[in-house]
């Protein structure tokens, strides 16, 4: 074989290797996307194709086939294949296999084994898998009825969730659904609803568990008493109350006294207070506070204003009063609220 022939052969071999490498990584990306978006047929097809390649890609293919089996209800086959992958695959997929195996065990009611596997996986080197494992531990707490503990653990994961969310990883939206569920279980239905609003703009909105979470939130909000959670967009039967509400909605950005509102509807302060509470379930001042903090929450989620600018724009001169009223309504401070719900996340 002469020199020119050898060069052509090496060039062809190099091009073929690059083409195969490119194809493999494309398949891996396709498998990952099918996994998170639950495209079972695509996932199965990709898994079979990966298994036609040499190690380690064949092990990765087996991993994704096991997920297909699990989601198809073939739990024993899924468990056997996951155990095989956990023994033979590269480190990242061993960890992913253990995490998926914990889901199989939980589905079969073996919660202690599921917890053991999730705790083992929570210290793995792959950050997303470790994150999902720690989220899984919180979910097991929730299943056991320990909702406060589950919510606390999920909130501790929030900084890592933000990082994952900034990169658009689907694991972030799975986390948000779990977080909304625990907020709802803890009685924080408005906060839970706002978390679900983030998911609403994504394909994850169609998943059954997300639809169930939103349905439960809406159901609990509907059952909430008017006194506890008055709605701000209602039309009231008493024209004096409606006139007062319209005035407050127009003027909440400035200091408004109770006697000024009563003067708008030409009755005494005492009489106004009685008819307003009878119609709305809360006092006029509480209604005004509710208007202000609801508007503040909207600005915190959607604008680049500082906390002080938001405070002033909704009629507060005292940061302590603003923080107290906001925390009483949402359970967290304005700065904490922004970190959780600012639209870039």
N, C-alpha and C positions, 0 to 999 in steps of 0.2 A: 504494500500500500504506500503510494508516494506521499510527499509532504502536503500537497494540495488536497488530496483525498482525505488525509487525516484531519486537516483543518476544517473541511466541509463537514465531516462526520461529527467533530467536536462542537461545531456551531449548531448543527441540527440537534445534537443531544442536549446542549445547553438550552436551546429554544424550547424543546419538548419538556425539559424539567421545569422551566419557568411557567410554561403553559399549564402543566399539571399542578404546580404549586398554586397558581392563580385560581385554578378550578377548585382545588381543595379548600382554599380559604373562602371562596365564594359559597361553597357548600356549607361550610361551618357557619357563615353569617346567615345563610338561609335557614339552617337548622335552629339557630338561636332565635331568629324572628318567628319561625313557626311555633317554637316552644312558648314564647311569651304571648303570641297572638292566637294560640290554640287552633292553628290550622292543621288538624290531625292528618289529613291525607297528604299534605305537603311534607309534614314532619316524617311520616312513615316512608315516603318515597326518598327523601333526603337521607334518612337513616340507612336505608338499604344501599344506596349509592356509596355512602361513606364506608360501609363495611366491605366494599369491594377493593378498597385500598389497603396498603400495609399498615402495620402499627406505626403511630398511635391512632390513626384515623379510623381504623376498624373498631377500636374500643369506644371512640366518640360516637360512632354510628350505633353501637349497641346501647349506649346510654340513651340516645334519643328514641330508639325503638322501645326501650323500657318505659319511657314517658308515654309513648303512644299506647302501649299495653295498659298502663295504669289508667289513663284517661278513657280507655275503651272498656274499663271494668274487668280486665284480666289481671287481677291483683297478684295471684300466685306466680304467674309467668313474669310479671313485672318485678316482683321481689327477687326471684331467682336470677334474673338478668342483672338487676342492680347490684346484687351481692357479688356477681362475677366481675362487673365493672369496678366495684369498690376495691377489688383485690388486684386488678391488672392494669387499670387505666393510668394515664399520667396524673400527677398530684391534683391538678385543678379539677379533673373529672372524677377522681376518687371522692373528693369533697362534695361535688355536685351529686354524685350517686348516693352518698350517705345522707345528704339532705333530702333527696327524693325518697330514699328508703324510709326516712322518718315520717314522710307524708303517707306512705303506704301503711306503716304501722299505726299511725293515728287513725286512718280510715278504717282499719280493722279493729280498732278499739284498744290497741296495745299502747296506751299513753305513756307508761313508764319507759318503755323501749324507745318510743318516739322522742321523749324528752332527752334520754341519754344520747341519742344520735345527734339531736340538734345542739346540745351542749358541746359535744365533741367537734362538731363542724363549725361552731361559732368562733373557734380560734384558728381556723385555716388561713392560709396566706392570701387567698383570693378575696378581695374586699367585698364584692357584691354577694358572693356565696355566704361569707361570714355575716354580712348584714341581713340576708334573708333568713339565716339560721337563728339569729337573735330575735328577729321579728317572729319567727316560728315559735320560739319559747314563750313570747308574750301571748300568742294565739292559744297555746295550750293552757296558759293561765286563764284566759278568757273562757275557754271551754269548761274549765273547772269552776267558773263563777267568780274568779278573782279579777273583777273588771278594774278595780282601782290599781291593782298591781300591774295589770296588763297595760293600762293607760300610762302609768308612770314609766314603765320600761320602753314603751313606744316613744314617749317624749324624750327620753334619754338618747334615743336613736336619731332624733330630729336633725342634729348637725350633719351626720353622715347621709341622711336622706336628702338633705338640701344639695350636697355635693353630687350625689347620684342623679338627682333631678335636674341639676344644671346641665348635665351631659345628656339629658333626654333618655335615660335608661328606663325601660318598662318596669323594672323592679320598684321604681319610685311610686308608680300609680297603684301597684299592688299594696304597697305600704300605706298609701293614703286611704285606701278602702278599709284596711284594718284599723287605721287611726280613727276614721269617721265612725266605724262601728263602736269603738270603745268610748268615744265622746258621746255618742247617742246613748249607750248603756249607762253613762255617768250623768245623764240628764242635760248634757250640753248640746241640745239638738240644733240650735242655730249655728254654732261653730261646726258641728258635723255637716250641716247642709252646705256651708261654705267650702268645706274640704271637698265634698262631692261635686261642687261646681267646677273645681279644677279638673276632675276626671271627666266631666260632662263633655268637654271639648276634645276628647280622645276616643280612639276605638274601644278602650276598656269600658266605656260607658255601657256597651251592649252585653257585657258579661253578666251571667245570672247573679253572681254574688254582689256585684255593684248595684244591680237593679233591686236586689233584695235589701241592701243597705239603705238605698235612697227611699224605698217604699216604707221601711221601718221608721226612718227619720220623719218622713211626711206624716205618717200615722201618729207618731208621738207628738208632733207639733200640733196636729189637729185636735188631739185629746187635751192639750195644755189648756189651762183655764185662761179666760180673757183677762183676769186680774193679774196673773203671773206673766203672761206674754201678750200684751195688747197689740193689735195690728194697727199700723199707722195709716193704712190706705183705705180704711172703711169710710162709708158715708153714714152719717148719723141722722136719726129721725128728728131730733130736736134741732131746729134751725139755729138756736143760740149756741149750742155746742158745736155745730158744724162751722159756724162763723168764727168761733174762738179757735178751732183747730186750723182753719184756713189762715187766720192771723198768725198763729204760732209757726206754721210752716213757712210763712213769708218772712218772719222777723226773728227766727231762732238764732241768727248769726250775731245778734246784739243783745245787750242786757234788757230783759223784759220782766216787768214786775206783775204780780198777780192782779193788782188793782187796775193796771193798764189794760189787761186782757178783759177783766170784768166790765170796764168802761166801754169797750168795743161793742158789747152786747147789751149795754144799758141796764145792768142789774148789780146788786150789791155783791161784794166779794164773797160773803158767806153763802148767799143763795147760788151764786155761780159755782162755787166749790161743790155744793151738794148736787146740783143737776149734772155737772160735768162728771163727777165720780159715778153717779147713778147710771149714766149713759155709757161711759168708757171703761169703768171698773178701776180706774186709778185717778189720782189727783191731777189737777192741771200742771203743777210743777213737775210731777213725775213724768207726765206726758212730754213736757218740754225737754226734760233731761233725756228721755228716750229718743226724741227727734235728733238731738244734738249728737249723742253717741253713735246712733245708727249712721248719720252722715259722716261722722269721724271715721267709722270703720270702713266706709266706702272709700274715703279719701286715702286712708292708709293702704288699702289694697290696690288702688289704681293710680295714685299720683306720686310725684317725686317731692312732695312737700316735706319739710321737717316736722317732727312731732309738735314743736311749738307753733309752727304755721298752721297745722291742722287744728290745734287747740283754739287758736285765735279765730280761725275761720268759722268755727261752730259756736262761738259766743262765750268762750271761757277766758278769764284773765288769770285764774289761779291754776297752776299745773297740778297741785295736790288735789283740788276739787275735780279737775278733769280726769286725773288718773283714778281717783276713788270711784267716780261715777262709771267710768269705762270698765273698770275691773269688776264692779258690782254687776254690770250687764253681761260681760263676756268671760269673766273668770280669770282674765290675765291683763297685764298692763298694755298700754298702746304700743310700746316698743316690742314687747313679746308678740303681740298680735301681728305687727308688721312682718316680723321675722317668719312667722308661720304662713301668712296668707298673702304676702306681697305677690303681685301677679307674675313677676318674672320666674317664680318657682312653679 
